[in-house]
Amino acid sequence: MSFCIFYLPSKTLFSKRNARIMNNNRYDTLSQAIVELKRRGFKENFTVDNNSMLCSTDDNMTPCSAEDSILHEFHRFEGMTDPGDSSVVYAIETSIGVKGLLVDAYGADSAPNVRDYIKKVDESMEGSHY
C-alpha cells in the first residue's frame, strides 16, 4: 500500500511551490503518528467548521481558509479488526505559521466539511506548481 505525503522543509518560507511529495508512512498506529508529529512541532489541534475554515479546537487562532494552508503530510490507518474503522491524520501549517493536526475518519465516514477543506487545500496546492 502506498501513501502520498506532502512535505515542506521547516526552514523555508511558507510557499506551496516549495512543497514536494514523499512516499512513506512511517507510523504503525494513529496514536504513534500523533505523538511524533506533535514532537515535530504540529502542536495545535485543528478542526474544520461548517464553512470549511480551519479552526483551533482551543479557539486561539483566527479561522484559516484552505488557500492559506499547506498540507505537509498525511497518514492513513485501518483498524486491525475492522477495515471500515479507518482514520487519517493531516499535518497542516497555516500561512501565519501555526502548525497542527487534523484527525478524521477516512473514506465514506469522513466528515463532509473536512473532506471539502482537504479537497480545497489539494486544489490550491495543485495550482502552485510545486
C-alpha positions as CSV (number, residue, x, y, z in Angstrom):
1,M,0.0,0.0,0.0
2,S,1.5,3.4,-0.9
3,F,0.9,6.7,0.7
4,C,1.4,10.2,-0.6
5,I,2.9,12.6,1.9
6,F,3.5,16.3,1.2
7,Y,6.5,17.7,3.0
8,L,7.7,21.3,3.3
9,P,11.2,21.8,4.9
10,S,10.8,23.7,8.1
11,K,13.3,26.4,7.4
12,T,11.6,27.6,4.1
13,L,9.2,30.4,3.9
14,F,5.5,29.5,3.6
15,S,5.2,28.7,-0.1
16,K,3.2,25.9,-1.7
17,R,5.8,26.0,-4.5
18,N,8.3,24.6,-2.1
19,A,6.2,21.5,-1.3
20,R,7.4,18.2,-2.6
21,I,6.0,14.7,-2.5
22,M,7.4,11.9,-0.3
23,N,6.1,8.4,-0.4
24,N,6.4,6.8,3.0
25,N,4.2,6.1,6.0
26,R,6.5,5.5,9.0
27,Y,3.9,5.1,11.7
28,D,2.1,1.9,12.7
29,T,-0.8,3.5,14.7
30,L,-2.7,6.8,14.8
31,S,-1.6,7.5,18.3
32,Q,2.1,6.9,17.4
33,A,1.7,9.4,14.5
34,I,0.1,12.0,16.7
35,V,2.8,11.8,19.3
36,E,5.6,12.0,16.8
37,L,4.0,14.8,14.7
38,K,3.4,16.9,17.9
39,R,7.1,16.3,18.8
40,R,8.0,17.7,15.4
41,G,6.0,20.9,16.1
42,F,2.5,20.2,14.9
43,K,1.1,21.0,18.3
44,E,-2.2,22.7,17.6
45,N,-5.4,20.5,17.5
46,F,-7.4,21.6,14.4
47,T,-11.0,21.2,13.4
48,V,-12.9,22.4,10.4
49,D,-16.0,24.5,10.8
50,N,-19.2,24.4,8.7
51,N,-17.8,27.0,6.4
52,S,-14.8,24.8,5.5
53,M,-12.4,27.0,7.6
54,L,-9.6,25.5,9.6
55,C,-10.0,26.3,13.3
56,S,-8.2,25.6,16.5
57,T,-10.1,23.4,19.0
58,D,-8.9,25.9,21.7
59,D,-10.2,28.9,19.8
60,N,-6.8,30.6,20.0
61,M,-6.4,31.4,16.3
62,T,-8.4,33.1,13.6
63,P,-10.1,30.6,11.2
64,C,-8.0,29.9,8.2
65,S,-9.0,29.1,4.6
66,A,-7.8,26.2,2.6
67,E,-5.9,28.6,0.3
68,D,-3.9,29.9,3.3
69,S,-3.0,26.4,4.5
70,I,-0.4,23.8,3.4
71,L,-0.6,20.1,3.9
72,H,2.8,18.9,5.0
73,E,1.9,15.2,5.2
74,F,-0.9,12.8,6.0
75,H,-1.1,9.3,7.3
76,R,-3.9,6.8,6.8
77,F,-4.7,3.9,9.2
78,E,-7.1,1.0,9.1
79,G,-8.5,-0.8,12.1
80,M,-6.9,-4.1,12.9
81,T,-10.2,-6.0,13.2
82,D,-12.5,-3.8,11.1
83,P,-11.2,-2.4,7.7
84,G,-14.1,0.0,7.9
85,D,-12.5,1.6,11.0
86,S,-10.2,3.9,9.1
87,S,-8.7,7.2,10.1
88,V,-6.4,9.8,8.7
89,V,-4.2,12.4,10.4
90,Y,-3.2,15.6,8.4
91,A,-0.2,17.7,9.4
92,I,-1.1,21.3,8.4
93,E,0.5,24.7,8.6
94,T,-1.3,28.0,8.2
95,S,0.2,30.9,6.3
96,I,0.9,32.6,9.7
97,G,3.0,29.6,10.8
98,V,0.5,27.8,13.1
99,K,1.3,24.1,12.8
100,G,-1.2,21.4,14.0
101,L,-3.0,18.2,13.3
102,L,-6.4,17.4,11.9
103,V,-7.8,13.9,12.5
104,D,-10.8,12.5,10.7
105,A,-12.3,9.2,9.7
106,Y,-11.2,8.0,6.2
107,G,-13.5,7.1,3.4
108,A,-17.3,7.1,3.5
109,D,-17.3,8.0,7.2
110,S,-15.2,11.2,6.8
111,A,-16.8,14.5,7.9
112,P,-18.1,16.3,4.8
113,N,-16.7,19.7,5.9
114,V,-13.2,18.1,6.5
115,R,-13.4,16.4,3.1
116,D,-14.3,19.7,1.4
117,Y,-11.5,21.5,3.2
118,I,-8.8,19.0,2.3
119,K,-10.0,18.9,-1.3
120,K,-9.6,22.7,-1.4
121,V,-6.1,22.5,0.1
122,D,-5.2,19.9,-2.5
123,E,-6.6,22.0,-5.4
124,S,-4.8,25.1,-4.2
125,M,-1.5,23.1,-4.0
126,E,-2.0,21.7,-7.5
127,G,-2.1,25.3,-8.9
128,S,1.1,26.3,-7.2
129,H,3.4,24.4,-9.5
130,Y,5.2,22.5,-6.6
